[in-house]
Amino acid sequence: MSQGSGIMPQISDVQHLPARGWLLRRRQLLFLARSSGGMRITRNALRQLAVLTPEQLKSPGSSLLCAYLRTGQGLRIAGFCLALNYGEDACIVIVRPLYRGRRLGARLLSAQLKQLRRLTCSVAADNMASLKTCFRAGLIAHEMTTGPTGKPTLIFRGELSEDEQTAEEGGMLCQNLS
């Protein structure tokens, strides 16, 4: 698949995997986070991913979404978004370098917001790509703080009202009728 290809990834919730499947998926996501995170993922975030259990994903405000692309070798994870406690405990977005520049990160964050209905995400002020991703996903910067690495960090928040959720669901139904 070429980098400029317009193929759209499928975004799926990862929640109902058997134990062995979950261990394999978590190992894949950890490898992806370490190899594609560009040294931007904090140790704490990696640790949370390393010990993540299916039970944690079932708790309110927690969700793991993966974006898959079909390649010659089968389905490939192009990226993922993990939110724990509505993003307060962790909000991680990783996209493979090959698939960057296609707004996949923003699509993952938007899907996470639609799923959870509210989301918080912290981004270091010098991480331009992640700042753009949050803004494109419709999140709003609410405050600035000092992050875990000592850098100025923006706290983004998004919340869907009941009306927005209903309108979005109606729009999705209309799009899928054909």
C-alpha positions in Angstrom: 0.0 0.0 0.0 1.4 3.4 -0.9 1.6 6.2 1.5 -0.7 8.4 -0.5 -3.4 5.8 -0.7 -6.9 6.9 0.1 -8.0 3.7 1.8 -9.8 4.4 5.0 -9.1 2.4 8.1 -11.7 0.6 10.0 -11.9 1.7 13.7 -13.0 -1.0 16.1 -13.5 -1.2 19.8 -11.1 -3.8 21.4 -13.0 -5.1 24.4 -14.1 -8.7 23.9 -11.0 -10.6 23.2 -10.3 -14.0 24.8 -7.4 -13.9 27.4 -4.8 -15.2 24.9 -6.0 -12.9 22.2 -5.8 -10.0 24.6 -2.2 -10.7 25.7 -1.2 -10.8 22.0 -3.0 -7.6 21.2 -1.6 -5.8 24.2 1.9 -6.9 23.2 1.3 -5.6 19.7 0.1 -2.2 21.0 3.1 -1.9 23.4 5.5 -2.6 20.5 3.7 0.0 18.4 3.7 2.5 21.2 7.4 2.0 21.8 8.4 2.0 18.1 6.1 4.7 16.8 5.6 6.9 19.8 8.6 9.1 18.9 9.7 9.2 22.5 6.6 11.3 23.2 4.8 8.7 25.3 5.5 9.0 29.0 6.8 6.0 31.0 3.6 6.1 33.1 1.5 5.8 29.9 3.5 2.9 28.7 3.3 1.3 32.1 -0.5 1.7 32.1 -0.7 0.0 28.7 1.7 -2.8 29.8 -0.5 -3.8 32.7 -3.9 -3.0 31.1 -6.5 -5.7 31.6 -9.8 -6.5 29.8 -11.5 -5.7 33.2 -10.1 -2.2 33.2 -11.5 -1.6 29.7 -15.0 -2.5 31.0 -14.9 0.2 33.6 -16.8 3.4 32.9 -14.8 5.9 30.9 -12.3 3.4 29.6 -12.0 2.4 26.0 -9.4 1.1 23.5 -10.0 1.7 19.8 -7.8 0.3 17.1 -7.6 1.5 13.5 -7.1 -1.4 11.1 -6.0 -1.4 7.4 -6.2 -4.3 5.0 -2.8 -5.0 3.5 -1.4 -7.8 1.3 -0.4 -9.5 4.6 -3.9 -9.2 6.1 -5.2 -6.7 8.7 -2.6 -4.4 10.1 -3.0 -2.0 13.1 -2.4 1.5 11.7 -3.0 3.1 15.1 -4.8 3.1 18.4 -6.3 5.3 21.0 -6.6 4.3 24.7 -8.6 6.3 27.2 -8.8 5.4 30.9 -11.2 7.2 33.2 -12.4 9.5 30.4 -8.7 10.3 29.6 -8.0 11.6 33.1 -5.8 8.6 33.9 -4.5 8.1 30.4 -5.2 9.3 26.9 -2.8 7.7 24.4 -3.0 8.1 20.6 -0.4 6.3 18.5 -0.3 6.2 14.7 2.3 4.3 12.7 4.6 6.7 10.8 3.5 5.2 7.5 -0.1 6.3 8.1 0.6 9.7 9.6 -0.6 12.9 7.8 -4.0 11.3 7.1 -5.7 12.7 10.2 -6.1 9.1 11.6 -5.2 10.3 15.1 -7.9 12.9 15.0 -10.4 10.2 13.7 -9.4 7.9 16.6 -9.8 10.7 19.2 -13.2 11.8 17.6 -14.4 8.2 17.7 -13.2 7.9 21.4 -15.1 11.1 22.2 -18.3 9.8 20.5 -17.9 6.5 22.4 -17.2 7.9 25.8 -19.2 11.2 25.4 -16.5 13.2 27.2 -12.7 13.0 27.0 -9.7 14.7 28.5 -6.2 14.7 26.9 -2.9 16.2 28.1 -0.4 17.3 25.4 3.0 18.8 25.9 3.0 22.3 24.4 6.0 21.5 22.1 4.2 18.5 20.5 2.7 20.3 17.5 1.4 17.1 15.8 -0.5 16.1 18.9 -1.8 19.6 19.5 -3.2 19.7 15.9 -4.7 16.2 16.4 -6.6 17.3 19.5 -7.9 20.5 17.8 -9.0 18.6 14.7 -10.8 16.0 16.9 -12.9 18.9 18.3 -11.3 19.0 21.7 -10.8 22.4 23.4 -7.7 23.5 25.3 -9.0 24.5 28.8 -5.9 25.0 30.9 -2.1 24.8 30.9 -0.1 23.0 33.6 3.3 21.4 34.0 3.3 17.8 32.7 5.1 14.8 34.1 8.3 15.6 32.2 8.3 19.2 33.5 7.2 20.7 30.2 4.2 23.1 29.8 1.2 21.0 29.0 -2.2 21.8 27.6 -5.2 20.0 29.0 -7.8 19.4 26.3 -11.4 18.5 26.9 -14.4 17.5 24.8 -17.9 16.7 25.8 -20.9 15.7 23.7 -24.3 16.9 24.7 -27.3 14.6 24.4 -28.4 16.6 21.3 -25.0 16.1 19.6 -25.0 12.4 20.4 -28.5 11.9 19.0 -27.7 14.0 15.9 -24.5 12.1 15.3 -26.3 8.7 15.6 -29.0 9.9 13.2 -26.3 11.0 10.7 -24.6 7.7 10.9 -27.9 5.9 10.3 -28.5 8.0 7.2 -25.1 7.4 5.8 -25.4 3.6 6.3 -28.8 3.1 4.6 -27.5 2.4 1.1 
